[in-house]
Amino acid sequence: MNTESTEHRSAHSESGVSNLRASTRCIMIPELRWKIFDLVTVVGPFELVSVVSIKKTLMALALVCKSFSGPALDLVWRNLRGFESLIRCLPQSLWKQDKKKLEFQRTMTLDDWSIFCKYNYRVRSLVNRCHESYINNEVICSTEIWRALSCPPFSLPLLPNLTSLTWIEASDETFQYIRLFVTPGLTMLNISARARSYYGTSFTFGPSEQSIFSSIAKSCPSISHSTLISVEVGLNPQNQSETRRLCCSSGLI
């Protein structure tokens, strides 16, 4: 009886699919659906399309139906410019913005982590700025947030499918948190470190930093491209704007 019932449901399901229009059947193929959605992110050389506009289109696709939601959200979160985007997805009772910095107002709960885990595995590329800057309006995460994220209720890394990491203007205080993002699949690692700064934060390549680099080399066997840029940040005495001097090394790992 049960076997007959199962066969009947299967036949009914196949009949329902075959009755759909060819265009509808095509969009049900996961690989084809992904390729179509990915075209939304492709911008021609003469097109003026903002990242915000692309993400709005993808979010609209994610709301169409359940089968659209997964691939559309994967593309929304694939390339992350600033970790604060993930923090803003968490309940507003958890965080607040103080000028250009996000801070936690309370301890993270398992419910907060559950929301975080709806998005973290979708991220493939992260560009993160460690310190505030007068030359742009980017919002950053406070050191307190990095400390809180260092003890998740699951095994690190925070972004398990990350393949590219750019850590901008690391100091002794913030460099250590790179370890939160070390994955076996990481292929690209770009670090800019503050050699000197009028902000009072800088980077010194001491034993602790050397140990972190050694652990990265062991934990990320797939890295094929890596750079370490030393950024000297100062004040232009004429207009009090930031001035920068760069020194670059590659193939560090």
C-alpha positions as CSV (number, residue, x, y, z in Angstrom):
1,M,0.0,0.0,0.0
2,N,2.8,2.4,1.0
3,T,4.8,1.5,-2.1
4,E,1.8,2.2,-4.3
5,S,1.2,5.5,-2.6
6,T,4.9,6.5,-3.1
7,E,4.9,5.6,-6.7
8,H,1.6,7.5,-7.3
9,R,3.1,10.7,-5.7
10,S,6.3,10.3,-7.8
11,A,4.3,9.9,-11.0
12,H,2.1,12.8,-10.1
13,S,5.2,15.0,-9.4
14,E,6.8,14.0,-12.7
15,S,3.6,14.7,-14.5
16,G,3.3,18.1,-12.9
17,V,6.9,19.1,-14.0
18,S,6.3,17.9,-17.5
19,N,3.3,20.1,-17.8
20,L,5.3,23.2,-17.0
21,R,6.5,25.5,-19.8
22,A,10.0,24.9,-21.1
23,S,11.3,28.2,-19.7
24,T,10.0,27.3,-16.2
25,R,11.5,23.8,-16.4
26,C,14.9,25.3,-17.4
27,I,14.9,27.7,-14.4
28,M,14.4,24.7,-12.1
29,I,17.9,23.4,-13.1
30,P,20.2,24.6,-10.3
31,E,23.3,25.1,-12.4
32,L,21.4,27.1,-15.1
33,R,19.7,29.2,-12.4
34,W,23.0,30.1,-10.9
35,K,24.5,31.1,-14.2
36,I,21.4,33.4,-14.9
37,F,21.6,35.0,-11.5
38,D,25.4,35.5,-11.8
39,L,24.7,37.6,-14.9
40,V,23.1,40.2,-12.6
41,T,26.6,40.9,-11.1
42,V,28.3,41.3,-14.4
43,V,28.8,45.0,-15.3
44,G,29.9,46.1,-18.7
45,P,32.8,48.6,-19.2
46,F,30.4,51.5,-20.1
47,E,27.6,50.6,-17.6
48,L,27.1,52.8,-14.5
49,V,25.6,50.2,-12.1
50,S,26.3,50.5,-8.4
51,V,27.0,47.6,-6.0
52,V,23.9,48.7,-4.0
53,S,21.7,48.5,-7.1
54,I,23.1,45.0,-7.9
55,K,22.4,43.8,-4.4
56,K,18.9,45.2,-4.4
57,T,18.2,43.2,-7.6
58,L,19.6,40.0,-6.0
59,M,17.5,40.6,-2.8
60,A,14.4,41.0,-5.0
61,L,15.2,37.6,-6.6
62,A,15.7,36.0,-3.2
63,L,12.2,37.0,-2.2
64,V,10.5,35.5,-5.3
65,C,10.5,31.9,-4.1
66,K,12.4,29.4,-2.0
67,S,14.3,27.9,-5.0
68,F,15.6,31.5,-5.9
69,S,16.5,32.4,-2.3
70,G,19.6,30.3,-1.9
71,P,21.6,31.2,-5.1
72,A,20.5,34.9,-4.9
73,L,21.7,35.2,-1.3
74,D,25.0,33.4,-2.1
75,L,25.7,36.1,-4.7
76,V,24.6,38.9,-2.3
77,W,27.2,37.8,0.3
78,R,29.9,36.3,-2.1
79,N,32.1,39.4,-2.0
80,L,32.0,41.3,1.3
81,R,33.4,44.8,1.6
82,G,33.6,45.3,5.4
83,F,32.7,42.8,8.1
84,E,30.2,45.3,9.6
85,S,27.6,44.2,7.0
86,L,27.3,40.9,8.8
87,I,27.1,42.6,12.2
88,R,24.2,44.7,10.9
89,C,22.2,41.6,10.1
90,L,22.1,40.8,13.8
91,P,19.4,42.2,16.2
92,Q,19.8,45.9,16.8
93,S,19.7,45.3,20.5
94,L,23.1,43.7,20.1
95,W,25.1,46.5,18.4
96,K,25.2,50.3,18.1
97,Q,27.1,52.7,15.9
98,D,29.4,55.3,17.5
99,K,30.6,57.6,14.7
100,K,32.4,55.3,12.3
101,K,32.6,52.3,14.6
102,L,30.2,49.5,15.5
103,E,30.2,48.3,19.1
104,F,28.4,45.6,21.0
105,Q,25.9,46.6,23.7
106,R,25.5,43.1,25.2
107,T,26.8,39.5,25.0
108,M,26.0,37.5,21.9
109,T,23.5,34.7,22.5
110,L,23.0,31.4,20.7
111,D,20.1,33.0,18.8
112,D,22.5,35.8,17.6
113,W,25.0,33.2,16.4
114,S,22.2,31.3,14.7
115,I,21.4,34.4,12.6
116,F,25.1,34.9,11.9
117,C,25.4,31.3,10.6
118,K,22.6,31.9,8.0
119,Y,25.1,34.1,6.1
120,N,28.7,33.4,7.1
121,Y,29.1,30.3,4.9
122,R,28.1,32.3,1.8
123,V,31.1,34.7,1.9
124,R,33.9,33.9,-0.4
125,S,35.9,37.2,-0.4
126,L,36.4,39.7,2.5
127,V,38.0,43.1,2.4
128,N,38.2,44.5,5.9
129,R,39.5,47.8,7.2
130,C,40.8,47.7,10.7
131,H,40.9,51.4,11.6
132,E,38.9,54.5,11.0
133,S,40.0,56.8,8.2
134,Y,39.4,60.5,7.5
135,I,39.5,59.9,3.7
136,N,36.4,57.7,3.4
137,N,33.1,57.0,5.3
138,E,33.6,53.3,5.9
139,V,32.3,52.0,9.2
140,I,34.5,49.5,11.0
141,C,34.1,46.9,13.8
142,S,35.5,47.8,17.2
143,T,38.2,45.6,18.8
144,E,35.5,44.6,21.4
145,I,33.5,43.0,18.6
146,W,36.6,41.1,17.4
147,R,37.2,39.8,20.9
148,A,33.5,38.7,21.2
149,L,33.7,36.9,17.8
150,S,36.9,35.0,18.9
151,C,34.8,32.5,20.9
152,P,32.0,31.3,18.7
153,P,29.9,28.2,19.7
154,F,31.4,26.4,16.7
155,S,34.9,25.6,15.4
156,L,36.7,28.5,13.7
157,P,37.0,30.0,11.1
158,L,34.1,32.5,11.2
159,L,33.7,32.3,7.4
160,P,34.3,28.6,6.5
161,N,34.3,29.0,2.7
162,L,36.5,32.1,2.4
163,T,39.0,32.0,-0.4
164,S,40.3,35.6,-0.5
165,L,41.1,37.9,2.5
166,T,42.3,41.5,2.4
167,W,43.2,43.0,5.8
168,I,43.7,46.8,5.6
169,E,45.8,48.8,7.9
170,A,46.5,46.2,10.5
171,S,48.1,47.2,13.8
172,D,49.5,45.2,16.7
173,E,46.0,45.3,18.2
174,T,44.0,44.1,15.1
175,F,46.5,41.8,13.3
176,Q,45.9,38.9,15.6
177,Y,42.2,38.6,14.5
178,I,43.3,37.5,11.0
179,R,43.4,34.0,12.5
180,L,39.6,34.1,12.8
181,F,39.4,33.8,9.0
182,V,42.1,31.3,8.2
183,T,40.6,28.5,6.1
184,P,42.1,25.5,4.2
185,G,40.6,26.9,1.0
186,L,42.2,30.4,1.3
187,T,44.1,31.1,-1.9
188,M,44.7,34.9,-1.6
189,L,45.9,36.9,1.4
190,N,46.6,40.6,1.2
191,I,47.7,42.5,4.3
192,S,48.5,46.2,4.7
193,A,50.1,47.0,8.1
194,R,50.6,50.4,9.7
195,A,54.3,51.0,10.1
196,R,53.7,54.4,11.8
197,S,50.6,56.5,12.4
198,Y,49.6,59.7,14.0
199,Y,46.5,57.7,15.2
200,G,48.7,56.1,17.8
201,T,48.3,52.6,16.4
202,S,51.0,50.8,14.5
203,F,52.3,47.4,13.5
204,T,55.5,45.8,14.7
205,F,56.6,42.5,13.3
206,G,57.4,40.8,16.6
207,P,57.4,37.1,17.7
208,S,53.6,37.1,18.1
209,E,53.1,38.2,14.5
210,Q,55.7,35.8,13.2
211,S,53.9,33.0,15.0
212,I,50.6,34.0,13.3
213,F,52.3,34.0,9.9
214,S,53.7,30.5,10.6
215,S,50.3,29.2,11.5
216,I,48.8,30.7,8.4
217,A,51.4,28.9,6.3
218,K,50.4,25.6,7.9
219,S,46.7,26.1,7.9
220,C,46.3,27.5,4.4
221,P,48.2,25.1,2.0
222,S,46.2,26.5,-1.0
223,I,47.5,30.1,-0.8
224,S,49.0,31.0,-4.2
225,H,49.1,34.8,-3.8
226,S,50.1,36.8,-0.7
227,T,51.3,40.4,-0.1
228,L,52.3,42.4,2.9
229,I,52.2,46.2,2.5
230,S,53.7,48.5,5.1
231,V,51.6,51.7,5.2
232,E,53.1,54.8,6.8
233,V,50.2,57.2,7.7
234,G,50.8,60.8,8.6
235,L,49.4,64.3,8.4
236,N,49.9,66.6,5.5
237,P,51.0,69.8,7.3
238,Q,49.4,72.0,4.7
239,N,45.8,70.7,4.7
240,Q,45.8,68.2,7.6
241,S,44.8,65.4,5.2
242,E,46.2,61.9,5.4
243,T,49.4,61.1,3.6
244,R,50.5,57.5,2.9
245,R,53.8,55.9,2.0
246,L,53.8,52.2,0.9
247,C,56.3,49.5,0.9
248,C,55.2,46.2,-0.6
249,S,56.5,42.6,-0.3
250,S,54.9,39.5,-2.0
251,G,55.2,35.8,-1.7
252,L,55.5,35.9,2.0
253,I,53.8,32.5,2.6
